[in-house]
């Protein structure tokens, strides 16, 4: 007589197989309208931009863009803006998530709610507030730094071409770090407490636990967060436009600002040319993320 431990697995009956297929078709049917709408909202604009970019006017716009003396500066400013805002948001968001999930922190829910305020505030409102804070005459930033002895005289954060993009990147970090904190906090809850306790019992310090257990466990979340931050930074417009309008002297002009400036002048071909470049840059980061995720999956397999 065959024991329960060695019993063969039950084969699905025709009725259960039919029910499973019916549920699959129902799910696909329910999801199909949303998929078609998203595809239309995504594919149609991309095809329209690409079609306009390959026309004669579009090719001429590419030539004008590449030959422009400001093009390389805009690309460099975009790179600095993206790097500073993404790295800053990741570091601050991870640090806040680790702090909020600490057992030694009291009223963690209250502090988490306070930290989420920048994420809730509309970008126009937040950018306007920071524009006041960075004012050279009555700004809070200069006042605090001078009182602390870190500055001897006020700095024109939004009027000095050498520091304006870094000041605006701080605002971007202020807006986006709460989102990173929220995602990383959710990922930290999936780490079993037994694994952390076992590492501590084996003599691992806090830094060792962070490096060898916590960070590898939340790596997928970190990668996805980094990709989202890059895409948001490359498409950011409101903060810079409200604060500086791309100035002074184009020092804070990034690709989205360049697109809007071309749109204001009615240069549709230039809009398409810059949009294609921005699309290519975004796709490069997306491909890097997909390959990294695929490598992690193959390594874990």
ABEGO torsion letter per residue (X at the ends): XBBAAABBBBBBBAAAAAAAAAAAAAAAAAAAAAAAAAAAAAAAAAAAAAAAAABAAAAAAAAAAAABAAAAAAAAAAAAAAAAAAAAAAAAAAAAAAAAABAABBGAAAAAAAAAAAAABBAAAAAAAAAAAABAAABAAAAAAAAAGABABBBBAAABAAAAAAAAAAAAAAAAAAAAAAAAAAAAAABBAAAAAAAAAAGBBAAAAAAAAAAAAAAAAAAAAAAAAAAAAAABAAAAAAAAGGOBGGAABBAAAAAAAAAAAGBAAAAAAAAAAAAAAAAAAAAAAAAAAAAAAAAAX
